[in-house]
Amino acid sequence: MTRRSSSCRRRRVARALVAPIVLPHELAHALVARVAGLDPTIELLPRWEGPTVPLGRFDAVIDATTPTWVIRAVAVAPTPISLGVAAVVRATGTLEGVLAVPLVLALGYTGSLSGGDIAVIVNPTAAREAGRFVVPPTRWQALSVVIAPATTLAVAALLFS
């Protein structure tokens, strides 16, 4: 076995482990992007240069005519979709006791906005100028530390109200 094939195998295993955790969040972005007429891509464990390495990355080509509200809607999509799923689960009465905590955690994580999501929401013009959903870092990205528990609490409130 070569070093390269071993590395590829480890990367495949890592992607398989990360996929169930990361894909729902990235798919929420992709769903809204597709509805808005964009052509989304998702990459698990992307090669990335920066202070943090994302587990997943959503992207789509943004042209000069894409409205900033569309860019923001795509960036914020995981939160309302996760809250919507929580509301539907509650309304249908399909929540069972033992599944409640994992569902709260999964929907809370899926709905939480990353620093990159927040940066795009704050500066959609930079995303449009870049032609994709990557913008320069901003101090607002630190809000993700507050948004994650707030989203999880909102999911719990919807499920258990």
ABEGO torsion letter per residue (X at the ends): XBAAAAAAAAAAAAAAAAAAAAAAAAAAAAAAAAAAGBBBBBBBGBBBBEABBBABBBBBBBBAABBAAAAAAAAAAAAAAAAAAAAAAAAAGABBAAAAAAAAAAAAAAABBBAAAAAAAABAAAAAAAGBBBBBBBAAAAAAAAAAAAAAAAAAAAAAX
